[in-house]
Amino acid sequence: MQDLGNIKIAEFTFKTMSYIGLWRPMSLKSLWAIRIYNFCTIFVLLYNFYFSLTFLIHLYQNKNKAEIFTENLFCFTNTFLLVFKIIYLNYRKQDVKFLMKLFRQKQNLPRNIEENAIYERFQDKKRFIERISVTSSLFAVTIYLFLPLINRKTISLPLNRWIPYSINSKTIFWMTYINDIIIGYVITLSYASLDSLFTIFMQQIGTHIEILINRLLKLQNIRQNSIKKTDIYQQEYNLVKDCVNHHLLIFSMENKFSEIFSLPIFFQFFVSILNICTTCFCLTKAKANSGYFWLIIIIMTCFTSQIFIYCFMGEELTRKSISISDEIYKTDWTTLTIKTKEKLILMMMRTNRPIQFTGASIVTLSIETFLKVVKTSYTLFNLLRQTS
């Protein structure tokens, strides 16, 4: 069986974050190495903040031009949200590490082939989420950054922002273009890594719920496999006690996750509404046969998919937590002892409050919330179109 104590949770995501200066690797032991890495993190943070300010300044300068205003609003909100997430993640770094320790508790060790298969399925999904998130984001940003090069007559910078110097010189123009490419990729990788981290942690909790249900289903098999009554009572007691502790541990994971990521999720929903709204507006202004039109389609698909995955996983976890009570109810109660029945009833009562992830206790991650986000975005889009 796998030893969860040695498993690196979200390894690909944390490795990507460490390469771009967002998460200090545990392998760094030297004091000077740690100081240098912390300096790099501060530099990346300040540069991202400066970058977001350039969009804000350009947004203010073109507040009466609807197309430029919406494009700059889109860029500013996303870069500023990224800066907030980086600061917040580093501020809650010890809490994130504590949550990862909860995932590695001995209670969560796969104990047989079935549980090992459940955890293997999670690992496959985790790898898929990490790679599809990074790949799709890189694909979209590559098109966005290199699309201006197609127009050979008047090549413009890929990012429409305020620049504190003249770019009339060809050398300065191309240096600025290369700088935009580098920061564009850094921002995209940072954004994709942080998003996949949230979804992987949610899926990790869902995996432990599946393992708990698998263990509960073994209760009715104890009587069939044991000969002595004393053995039956002891085995039932041990298994139920283990399941109760595991159930409490899952709720601890949920509480810790909500404590850490509740605020970033709330701001992500707010920004996603603006993203969908602004991309829809840009779509109405673009020509259907142009590359810019299809670029907007790709960007809008990425952001809509991002918020849909959040809501879908939140809905799935809520259903899984409710299903614990259903699975207990389906067991053959006639084969269980009275004390075991009492403990199972308490577990069923506890599941009456299902696991629900929220953003600042305001936004609930569910399919219904996703539909509300799309509806609100469309309402804002109509308002923006009427005022332009």
C-alpha beads as a LAMMPS data file, in Angstrom:
LAMMPS data file: protein, C-alpha beads

388 atoms
387 bonds

1 atom types
1 bond types

-500.0 500.0 xlo xhi
-500.0 500.0 ylo yhi
-500.0 500.0 zlo zhi

Masses

1 110.0

Atoms # bond

1 1 1 0.000 0.000 0.000
2 1 1 1.067 3.604 -0.548
3 1 1 2.612 5.539 2.303
4 1 1 0.822 8.887 2.320
5 1 1 3.434 10.282 4.627
6 1 1 5.891 10.257 1.727
7 1 1 3.477 11.384 -0.979
8 1 1 3.956 14.942 -2.207
9 1 1 0.505 16.463 -2.589
10 1 1 0.086 18.625 -5.724
11 1 1 3.770 18.063 -6.499
12 1 1 3.615 19.414 -10.064
13 1 1 1.747 22.542 -8.914
14 1 1 4.128 23.324 -6.054
15 1 1 7.131 22.651 -8.293
16 1 1 5.803 25.111 -10.878
17 1 1 5.167 27.685 -8.160
18 1 1 8.668 27.225 -6.773
19 1 1 10.212 27.829 -10.217
20 1 1 8.498 31.222 -10.537
21 1 1 9.256 32.294 -6.978
22 1 1 5.878 31.772 -5.295
23 1 1 6.606 28.817 -2.997
24 1 1 9.971 28.252 -1.323
25 1 1 11.119 24.627 -1.796
26 1 1 11.593 22.562 1.376
27 1 1 14.987 21.479 0.043
28 1 1 16.424 24.942 0.738
29 1 1 18.175 24.680 4.118
30 1 1 20.894 27.335 3.872
31 1 1 20.005 30.668 5.481
32 1 1 21.435 32.608 2.550
33 1 1 19.569 30.437 0.023
34 1 1 16.314 31.106 1.906
35 1 1 17.025 34.855 2.000
36 1 1 17.794 34.959 -1.728
37 1 1 14.616 33.034 -2.537
38 1 1 12.549 35.343 -0.307
39 1 1 14.079 38.320 -2.121
40 1 1 13.068 36.744 -5.468
41 1 1 9.515 36.236 -4.161
42 1 1 9.300 39.899 -3.117
43 1 1 10.682 40.987 -6.520
44 1 1 8.104 38.883 -8.410
45 1 1 5.352 40.232 -6.180
46 1 1 6.385 43.889 -6.616
47 1 1 6.797 43.491 -10.374
48 1 1 3.337 41.949 -10.668
49 1 1 1.943 44.799 -8.582
50 1 1 3.666 47.375 -10.811
51 1 1 2.280 45.555 -13.850
52 1 1 -1.269 45.730 -12.483
53 1 1 -0.824 49.477 -11.849
54 1 1 0.143 50.065 -15.502
55 1 1 -3.237 48.621 -16.534
56 1 1 -5.035 50.758 -13.938
57 1 1 -3.345 53.957 -15.168
58 1 1 -4.128 53.118 -18.801
59 1 1 -7.688 52.289 -17.782
60 1 1 -8.082 55.747 -16.222
61 1 1 -6.523 57.463 -19.234
62 1 1 -9.033 55.780 -21.560
63 1 1 -12.098 55.777 -19.307
64 1 1 -14.240 57.228 -22.108
65 1 1 -13.222 54.573 -24.674
66 1 1 -15.370 51.520 -23.979
67 1 1 -13.262 48.912 -25.827
68 1 1 -9.923 49.944 -24.289
69 1 1 -11.564 50.420 -20.879
70 1 1 -13.044 46.888 -20.814
71 1 1 -9.793 45.286 -22.002
72 1 1 -7.785 47.112 -19.326
73 1 1 -10.384 46.316 -16.671
74 1 1 -10.038 42.637 -17.585
75 1 1 -6.219 42.731 -17.336
76 1 1 -6.113 44.864 -14.174
77 1 1 -8.594 42.765 -12.166
78 1 1 -6.781 39.527 -13.015
79 1 1 -3.266 40.784 -12.310
80 1 1 -4.358 42.497 -9.089
81 1 1 -6.193 39.333 -7.971
82 1 1 -3.018 37.369 -8.650
83 1 1 -0.999 39.763 -6.452
84 1 1 -3.575 39.326 -3.688
85 1 1 -3.434 35.518 -3.987
86 1 1 0.383 35.481 -3.834
87 1 1 0.449 37.679 -0.713
88 1 1 -2.370 35.723 0.902
89 1 1 -0.833 32.307 0.158
90 1 1 2.506 33.323 1.642
91 1 1 0.734 34.834 4.660
92 1 1 -1.172 31.550 5.227
93 1 1 1.770 29.330 4.315
94 1 1 1.888 27.551 7.690
95 1 1 -1.853 26.879 7.495
96 1 1 -1.445 25.346 4.031
97 1 1 1.309 23.090 5.368
98 1 1 -0.915 22.088 8.303
99 1 1 -3.733 21.182 5.885
100 1 1 -1.307 19.026 3.905
101 1 1 -0.316 17.285 7.156
102 1 1 -3.993 16.488 7.750
103 1 1 -4.102 14.853 4.328
104 1 1 -1.122 12.677 5.310
105 1 1 -2.543 11.498 8.648
106 1 1 -2.133 7.786 9.388
107 1 1 -5.931 7.554 9.458
108 1 1 -5.939 8.186 5.708
109 1 1 -3.542 5.405 4.706
110 1 1 -5.021 3.023 2.103
111 1 1 -5.322 -0.327 3.890
112 1 1 -6.310 -2.662 1.078
113 1 1 -6.433 -2.977 -2.688
114 1 1 -9.834 -1.243 -2.960
115 1 1 -8.740 1.824 -0.995
116 1 1 -5.469 1.915 -2.886
117 1 1 -7.451 1.943 -6.160
118 1 1 -9.540 4.883 -4.874
119 1 1 -6.387 6.864 -4.099
120 1 1 -4.851 5.951 -7.464
121 1 1 -7.928 7.356 -9.219
122 1 1 -7.448 10.577 -7.271
123 1 1 -3.784 10.734 -8.330
124 1 1 -4.794 10.327 -11.980
125 1 1 -7.420 13.074 -11.686
126 1 1 -4.939 15.312 -9.875
127 1 1 -2.341 14.934 -12.621
128 1 1 -5.001 15.596 -15.266
129 1 1 -6.197 18.771 -13.510
130 1 1 -2.643 20.095 -13.087
131 1 1 -1.651 19.500 -16.675
132 1 1 -4.884 20.590 -18.347
133 1 1 -4.958 23.786 -16.276
134 1 1 -1.388 24.765 -17.153
135 1 1 -1.597 23.608 -20.791
136 1 1 -4.877 25.399 -21.604
137 1 1 -3.670 28.602 -19.914
138 1 1 -0.354 28.541 -21.797
139 1 1 -2.161 27.879 -25.072
140 1 1 -4.441 30.896 -24.568
141 1 1 -1.651 33.263 -23.479
142 1 1 0.624 32.168 -26.350
143 1 1 -2.025 33.160 -28.886
144 1 1 -2.682 36.408 -26.990
145 1 1 1.019 37.379 -26.859
146 1 1 1.953 36.479 -30.435
147 1 1 -1.247 37.480 -32.253
148 1 1 -0.010 41.082 -32.907
149 1 1 2.898 39.653 -34.930
150 1 1 0.451 38.410 -37.587
151 1 1 -0.311 41.995 -38.569
152 1 1 2.917 42.869 -40.382
153 1 1 1.884 46.441 -41.275
154 1 1 1.406 47.806 -37.748
155 1 1 2.775 45.543 -35.029
156 1 1 1.585 46.623 -31.601
157 1 1 2.480 45.469 -28.113
158 1 1 0.481 42.416 -26.936
159 1 1 -0.555 44.086 -23.663
160 1 1 -2.402 47.377 -23.971
161 1 1 -1.052 49.214 -20.919
162 1 1 0.616 52.424 -19.740
163 1 1 4.383 52.546 -20.357
164 1 1 6.482 55.191 -18.570
165 1 1 8.833 55.707 -21.531
166 1 1 8.749 56.175 -25.299
167 1 1 8.757 53.075 -27.530
168 1 1 9.470 54.874 -30.807
169 1 1 12.882 53.226 -30.999
170 1 1 12.782 49.761 -32.593
171 1 1 15.178 48.357 -29.994
172 1 1 13.151 49.652 -27.037
173 1 1 9.914 48.440 -28.681
174 1 1 11.167 44.857 -29.073
175 1 1 12.699 44.836 -25.591
176 1 1 9.306 45.905 -24.224
177 1 1 7.600 43.235 -26.326
178 1 1 9.916 40.524 -24.948
179 1 1 9.307 41.817 -21.422
180 1 1 5.537 41.538 -21.991
181 1 1 5.982 37.955 -23.200
182 1 1 8.008 36.966 -20.124
183 1 1 5.670 38.577 -17.590
184 1 1 2.664 37.230 -19.507
185 1 1 3.896 33.656 -19.111
186 1 1 4.845 34.201 -15.456
187 1 1 1.394 35.601 -14.641
188 1 1 -0.339 32.774 -16.505
189 1 1 1.677 30.026 -14.791
190 1 1 1.082 31.660 -11.414
191 1 1 -2.652 31.937 -12.034
192 1 1 -2.991 28.355 -13.316
193 1 1 -0.919 26.916 -10.430
194 1 1 -2.948 28.659 -7.732
195 1 1 -6.238 27.598 -9.326
196 1 1 -5.218 23.956 -9.662
197 1 1 -4.060 24.010 -6.011
198 1 1 -7.586 24.891 -4.823
199 1 1 -9.227 22.176 -6.922
200 1 1 -6.688 19.489 -5.942
201 1 1 -7.237 20.158 -2.239
202 1 1 -11.011 19.894 -2.699
203 1 1 -10.597 16.644 -4.601
204 1 1 -8.294 15.294 -1.881
205 1 1 -11.097 15.757 0.676
206 1 1 -13.534 14.014 -1.680
207 1 1 -11.151 11.053 -1.959
208 1 1 -11.116 10.613 1.819
209 1 1 -14.928 10.603 1.825
210 1 1 -14.865 7.751 -0.717
211 1 1 -12.391 5.815 1.441
212 1 1 -14.607 6.353 4.505
213 1 1 -17.673 5.024 2.663
214 1 1 -15.671 1.999 1.519
215 1 1 -14.781 1.216 5.142
216 1 1 -18.357 1.645 6.364
217 1 1 -19.590 -0.895 3.821
218 1 1 -17.372 -3.545 5.420
219 1 1 -19.387 -3.500 8.652
220 1 1 -21.992 -5.968 7.395
221 1 1 -19.284 -8.437 6.320
222 1 1 -17.765 -8.810 9.795
223 1 1 -20.430 -11.225 11.049
224 1 1 -20.025 -13.428 7.983
225 1 1 -16.238 -13.697 8.348
226 1 1 -16.069 -14.192 12.139
227 1 1 -16.966 -17.277 14.163
228 1 1 -16.857 -16.041 17.784
229 1 1 -19.293 -13.393 19.001
230 1 1 -16.582 -11.690 21.036
231 1 1 -14.550 -11.240 17.866
232 1 1 -17.571 -9.723 16.104
233 1 1 -18.191 -7.163 18.855
234 1 1 -14.524 -6.171 19.020
235 1 1 -14.117 -5.893 15.258
236 1 1 -17.295 -3.815 14.916
237 1 1 -16.178 -1.557 17.756
238 1 1 -12.723 -1.034 16.224
239 1 1 -14.078 -0.367 12.719
240 1 1 -16.815 2.043 13.844
241 1 1 -14.408 3.902 16.114
242 1 1 -11.976 4.192 13.219
243 1 1 -14.709 5.464 10.868
244 1 1 -15.936 8.031 13.403
245 1 1 -12.388 9.378 13.845
246 1 1 -11.906 9.454 10.091
247 1 1 -15.216 11.331 9.675
248 1 1 -14.153 13.935 12.247
249 1 1 -10.816 14.287 10.465
250 1 1 -12.608 14.977 7.174
251 1 1 -14.603 17.770 8.834
252 1 1 -11.314 19.154 10.204
253 1 1 -9.967 19.217 6.641
254 1 1 -13.094 21.025 5.445
255 1 1 -12.881 23.634 8.219
256 1 1 -9.188 24.267 7.588
257 1 1 -9.677 24.502 3.824
258 1 1 -12.560 26.967 4.263
259 1 1 -10.515 28.997 6.733
260 1 1 -7.610 29.297 4.285
261 1 1 -9.267 29.625 0.874
262 1 1 -12.650 31.179 1.638
263 1 1 -11.535 34.759 0.933
264 1 1 -9.589 34.057 -2.329
265 1 1 -12.537 32.030 -3.657
266 1 1 -14.925 34.925 -2.975
267 1 1 -12.729 37.427 -4.839
268 1 1 -12.245 34.895 -7.642
269 1 1 -16.015 34.727 -8.148
270 1 1 -16.278 38.515 -8.205
271 1 1 -13.465 38.804 -10.783
272 1 1 -14.892 35.919 -12.858
273 1 1 -18.176 37.814 -13.239
274 1 1 -16.215 40.803 -14.598
275 1 1 -14.118 38.496 -16.808
276 1 1 -17.111 36.875 -18.472
277 1 1 -18.820 40.264 -18.830
278 1 1 -15.818 42.039 -20.395
279 1 1 -14.909 39.161 -22.745
280 1 1 -18.513 39.055 -23.995
281 1 1 -18.353 42.798 -24.661
282 1 1 -15.020 42.469 -26.515
283 1 1 -16.552 39.603 -28.513
284 1 1 -19.335 41.853 -29.817
285 1 1 -16.749 44.382 -31.035
286 1 1 -14.505 41.852 -32.814
287 1 1 -14.959 40.676 -36.407
288 1 1 -16.039 37.031 -36.693
289 1 1 -13.324 36.209 -39.258
290 1 1 -10.467 37.750 -37.240
291 1 1 -7.940 35.985 -35.035
292 1 1 -8.844 38.336 -32.169
293 1 1 -12.430 37.022 -32.219
294 1 1 -11.300 33.408 -31.695
295 1 1 -8.778 34.513 -29.080
296 1 1 -11.615 36.063 -27.045
297 1 1 -13.597 32.826 -27.446
298 1 1 -10.667 30.835 -26.005
299 1 1 -10.160 33.264 -23.092
300 1 1 -13.875 33.302 -22.260
301 1 1 -13.940 29.474 -22.363
302 1 1 -10.955 29.292 -19.979
303 1 1 -12.500 31.612 -17.384
304 1 1 -15.961 30.059 -17.640
305 1 1 -14.444 26.574 -17.282
306 1 1 -12.412 27.756 -14.297
307 1 1 -15.432 28.908 -12.307
308 1 1 -17.469 25.886 -13.462
309 1 1 -14.821 23.482 -12.097
310 1 1 -14.897 25.283 -8.738
311 1 1 -18.685 24.987 -8.562
312 1 1 -18.827 21.422 -9.902
313 1 1 -16.295 20.140 -7.365
314 1 1 -18.044 21.962 -4.537
315 1 1 -21.351 20.362 -5.598
316 1 1 -19.726 16.929 -5.893
317 1 1 -18.223 17.162 -2.384
318 1 1 -21.577 18.174 -0.913
319 1 1 -23.252 15.169 -2.550
320 1 1 -20.498 12.810 -1.385
321 1 1 -20.803 14.024 2.208
322 1 1 -24.588 13.478 2.099
323 1 1 -24.098 10.008 0.589
324 1 1 -22.324 8.858 3.792
325 1 1 -25.701 8.834 5.552
326 1 1 -27.319 7.029 2.586
327 1 1 -24.656 4.309 2.547
328 1 1 -25.017 3.751 6.304
329 1 1 -28.782 3.480 5.892
330 1 1 -28.400 0.859 3.131
331 1 1 -26.334 -1.503 5.313
332 1 1 -27.976 -4.587 6.839
333 1 1 -28.735 -3.270 10.343
334 1 1 -29.980 -6.668 11.544
335 1 1 -26.410 -7.988 11.550
336 1 1 -25.027 -5.164 13.732
337 1 1 -24.803 -4.852 17.496
338 1 1 -26.847 -2.265 19.416
339 1 1 -23.798 -0.145 20.322
340 1 1 -22.691 -0.120 16.687
341 1 1 -26.160 1.021 15.600
342 1 1 -26.098 3.870 18.118
343 1 1 -22.751 5.157 16.837
344 1 1 -23.880 4.904 13.225
345 1 1 -27.027 6.889 14.036
346 1 1 -24.818 9.622 15.517
347 1 1 -22.751 9.637 12.300
348 1 1 -25.949 9.941 10.239
349 1 1 -27.057 12.866 12.388
350 1 1 -23.668 14.523 11.874
351 1 1 -24.005 14.269 8.082
352 1 1 -27.210 16.327 8.235
353 1 1 -24.824 19.275 7.960
354 1 1 -23.140 18.429 4.640
355 1 1 -19.756 19.705 3.558
356 1 1 -20.220 23.007 1.727
357 1 1 -17.368 25.187 0.550
358 1 1 -18.110 28.886 0.466
359 1 1 -16.403 32.121 -0.463
360 1 1 -16.362 34.374 2.634
361 1 1 -19.591 32.631 3.762
362 1 1 -21.406 34.452 0.940
363 1 1 -20.851 32.399 -2.229
364 1 1 -21.569 28.659 -2.067
365 1 1 -19.707 26.429 -4.519
366 1 1 -22.534 24.718 -6.400
367 1 1 -23.974 24.413 -9.903
368 1 1 -26.750 26.807 -8.909
369 1 1 -24.131 29.429 -8.018
370 1 1 -22.432 28.921 -11.402
371 1 1 -25.715 29.631 -13.174
372 1 1 -26.144 32.774 -11.050
373 1 1 -22.618 33.907 -12.030
374 1 1 -23.395 33.474 -15.731
375 1 1 -26.738 35.269 -15.320
376 1 1 -25.134 38.178 -13.434
377 1 1 -22.362 38.429 -16.031
378 1 1 -24.917 38.597 -18.829
379 1 1 -26.853 41.316 -16.979
380 1 1 -23.683 43.400 -16.564
381 1 1 -22.808 42.789 -20.212
382 1 1 -26.168 44.174 -21.370
383 1 1 -25.711 47.173 -19.101
384 1 1 -22.219 47.820 -20.486
385 1 1 -23.413 47.447 -24.074
386 1 1 -26.253 49.940 -23.551
387 1 1 -23.960 52.557 -21.982
388 1 1 -21.215 52.236 -24.643

Bonds

1 1 1 2
2 1 2 3
3 1 3 4
4 1 4 5
5 1 5 6
6 1 6 7
7 1 7 8
8 1 8 9
9 1 9 10
10 1 10 11
11 1 11 12
12 1 12 13
13 1 13 14
14 1 14 15
15 1 15 16
16 1 16 17
17 1 17 18
18 1 18 19
19 1 19 20
20 1 20 21
21 1 21 22
22 1 22 23
23 1 23 24
24 1 24 25
25 1 25 26
26 1 26 27
27 1 27 28
28 1 28 29
29 1 29 30
30 1 30 31
31 1 31 32
32 1 32 33
33 1 33 34
34 1 34 35
35 1 35 36
36 1 36 37
37 1 37 38
38 1 38 39
39 1 39 40
40 1 40 41
41 1 41 42
42 1 42 43
43 1 43 44
44 1 44 45
45 1 45 46
46 1 46 47
47 1 47 48
48 1 48 49
49 1 49 50
50 1 50 51
51 1 51 52
52 1 52 53
53 1 53 54
54 1 54 55
55 1 55 56
56 1 56 57
57 1 57 58
58 1 58 59
59 1 59 60
60 1 60 61
61 1 61 62
62 1 62 63
63 1 63 64
64 1 64 65
65 1 65 66
66 1 66 67
67 1 67 68
68 1 68 69
69 1 69 70
70 1 70 71
71 1 71 72
72 1 72 73
73 1 73 74
74 1 74 75
75 1 75 76
76 1 76 77
77 1 77 78
78 1 78 79
79 1 79 80
80 1 80 81
81 1 81 82
82 1 82 83
83 1 83 84
84 1 84 85
85 1 85 86
86 1 86 87
87 1 87 88
88 1 88 89
89 1 89 90
90 1 90 91
91 1 91 92
92 1 92 93
93 1 93 94
94 1 94 95
95 1 95 96
96 1 96 97
97 1 97 98
98 1 98 99
99 1 99 100
100 1 100 101
101 1 101 102
102 1 102 103
103 1 103 104
104 1 104 105
105 1 105 106
106 1 106 107
107 1 107 108
108 1 108 109
109 1 109 110
110 1 110 111
111 1 111 112
112 1 112 113
113 1 113 114
114 1 114 115
115 1 115 116
116 1 116 117
117 1 117 118
118 1 118 119
119 1 119 120
120 1 120 121
121 1 121 122
122 1 122 123
123 1 123 124
124 1 124 125
125 1 125 126
126 1 126 127
127 1 127 128
128 1 128 129
129 1 129 130
130 1 130 131
131 1 131 132
132 1 132 133
133 1 133 134
134 1 134 135
135 1 135 136
136 1 136 137
137 1 137 138
138 1 138 139
139 1 139 140
140 1 140 141
141 1 141 142
142 1 142 143
143 1 143 144
144 1 144 145
145 1 145 146
146 1 146 147
147 1 147 148
148 1 148 149
149 1 149 150
150 1 150 151
151 1 151 152
152 1 152 153
153 1 153 154
154 1 154 155
155 1 155 156
156 1 156 157
157 1 157 158
158 1 158 159
159 1 159 160
160 1 160 161
161 1 161 162
162 1 162 163
163 1 163 164
164 1 164 165
165 1 165 166
166 1 166 167
167 1 167 168
168 1 168 169
169 1 169 170
170 1 170 171
171 1 171 172
172 1 172 173
173 1 173 174
174 1 174 175
175 1 175 176
176 1 176 177
177 1 177 178
178 1 178 179
179 1 179 180
180 1 180 181
181 1 181 182
182 1 182 183
183 1 183 184
184 1 184 185
185 1 185 186
186 1 186 187
187 1 187 188
188 1 188 189
189 1 189 190
190 1 190 191
191 1 191 192
192 1 192 193
193 1 193 194
194 1 194 195
195 1 195 196
196 1 196 197
197 1 197 198
198 1 198 199
199 1 199 200
200 1 200 201
201 1 201 202
202 1 202 203
203 1 203 204
204 1 204 205
205 1 205 206
206 1 206 207
207 1 207 208
208 1 208 209
209 1 209 210
210 1 210 211
211 1 211 212
212 1 212 213
213 1 213 214
214 1 214 215
215 1 215 216
216 1 216 217
217 1 217 218
218 1 218 219
219 1 219 220
220 1 220 221
221 1 221 222
222 1 222 223
223 1 223 224
224 1 224 225
225 1 225 226
226 1 226 227
227 1 227 228
228 1 228 229
229 1 229 230
230 1 230 231
231 1 231 232
232 1 232 233
233 1 233 234
234 1 234 235
235 1 235 236
236 1 236 237
237 1 237 238
238 1 238 239
239 1 239 240
240 1 240 241
241 1 241 242
242 1 242 243
243 1 243 244
244 1 244 245
245 1 245 246
246 1 246 247
247 1 247 248
248 1 248 249
249 1 249 250
250 1 250 251
251 1 251 252
252 1 252 253
253 1 253 254
254 1 254 255
255 1 255 256
256 1 256 257
257 1 257 258
258 1 258 259
259 1 259 260
260 1 260 261
261 1 261 262
262 1 262 263
263 1 263 264
264 1 264 265
265 1 265 266
266 1 266 267
267 1 267 268
268 1 268 269
269 1 269 270
270 1 270 271
271 1 271 272
272 1 272 273
273 1 273 274
274 1 274 275
275 1 275 276
276 1 276 277
277 1 277 278
278 1 278 279
279 1 279 280
280 1 280 281
281 1 281 282
282 1 282 283
283 1 283 284
284 1 284 285
285 1 285 286
286 1 286 287
287 1 287 288
288 1 288 289
289 1 289 290
290 1 290 291
291 1 291 292
292 1 292 293
293 1 293 294
294 1 294 295
295 1 295 296
296 1 296 297
297 1 297 298
298 1 298 299
299 1 299 300
300 1 300 301
301 1 301 302
302 1 302 303
303 1 303 304
304 1 304 305
305 1 305 306
306 1 306 307
307 1 307 308
308 1 308 309
309 1 309 310
310 1 310 311
311 1 311 312
312 1 312 313
313 1 313 314
314 1 314 315
315 1 315 316
316 1 316 317
317 1 317 318
318 1 318 319
319 1 319 320
320 1 320 321
321 1 321 322
322 1 322 323
323 1 323 324
324 1 324 325
325 1 325 326
326 1 326 327
327 1 327 328
328 1 328 329
329 1 329 330
330 1 330 331
331 1 331 332
332 1 332 333
333 1 333 334
334 1 334 335
335 1 335 336
336 1 336 337
337 1 337 338
338 1 338 339
339 1 339 340
340 1 340 341
341 1 341 342
342 1 342 343
343 1 343 344
344 1 344 345
345 1 345 346
346 1 346 347
347 1 347 348
348 1 348 349
349 1 349 350
350 1 350 351
351 1 351 352
352 1 352 353
353 1 353 354
354 1 354 355
355 1 355 356
356 1 356 357
357 1 357 358
358 1 358 359
359 1 359 360
360 1 360 361
361 1 361 362
362 1 362 363
363 1 363 364
364 1 364 365
365 1 365 366
366 1 366 367
367 1 367 368
368 1 368 369
369 1 369 370
370 1 370 371
371 1 371 372
372 1 372 373
373 1 373 374
374 1 374 375
375 1 375 376
376 1 376 377
377 1 377 378
378 1 378 379
379 1 379 380
380 1 380 381
381 1 381 382
382 1 382 383
383 1 383 384
384 1 384 385
385 1 385 386
386 1 386 387
387 1 387 388
